Amino acid sequence: MSDRKFGFYKQWQCESELQQMLTPKSQLAIFRPLEPIDPSKPDYSSQEIMNEVAKRMSGDVG
């Protein structure tokens, strides 16, 4: 099987070269702490999701 079949491919010479291309975990939004919601800004949350959250928090999962 040829490497060309899978598109872009490069043999990395050293790990530091690869590390330079990666975003540090601390900069990824998924790993950052949640920021408080500013009540003066619009809430773009899905109403359907928020209703489900409220239902589950009240214990009415049925």
C-alpha positions in Angstrom: 0.0 0.0 0.0 1.3 3.4 -0.9 1.4 6.3 1.5 0.0 8.5 -1.3 -3.3 6.7 -1.0 -3.9 8.3 2.3 -3.1 11.9 1.3 -0.6 14.0 3.1 2.1 12.0 4.8 5.4 13.0 6.3 8.0 11.1 8.3 8.8 13.2 11.3 12.5 13.6 12.1 12.1 14.3 15.8 9.4 14.6 18.4 10.0 18.3 19.0 9.0 19.0 15.4 5.7 17.2 16.0 5.2 18.9 19.4 5.4 22.4 17.7 2.4 21.5 15.6 0.2 20.5 18.6 -2.0 22.8 20.6 -1.2 22.5 24.3 -4.0 20.9 26.4 -4.4 24.1 28.5 -5.3 26.1 25.4 -8.0 23.7 24.2 -11.5 25.0 25.1 -12.8 21.6 26.2 -10.2 21.5 29.1 -10.6 25.1 30.2 -12.8 25.9 33.3 -16.3 27.1 32.6 -16.6 30.9 32.6 -19.6 32.4 34.4 -22.5 33.4 32.2 -22.9 37.1 31.9 -26.7 37.9 32.4 -26.4 41.1 30.4 -25.6 39.0 27.2 -28.1 37.1 25.1 -28.5 33.4 25.9 -28.1 31.3 22.8 -28.7 27.9 24.5 -31.1 25.5 22.8 -34.5 25.8 24.5 -35.0 22.0 23.9 -31.8 21.2 25.7 -32.5 23.6 28.6 -36.0 22.1 29.1 -34.4 18.6 29.3 -31.8 19.8 31.8 -34.6 21.4 34.0 -36.6 18.2 33.8 -33.7 16.0 34.8 -32.7 18.4 37.6 -36.2 18.3 39.1 -36.1 14.5 39.1 -38.8 14.1 36.5 -36.8 11.9 34.1 -39.8 9.6 33.3 
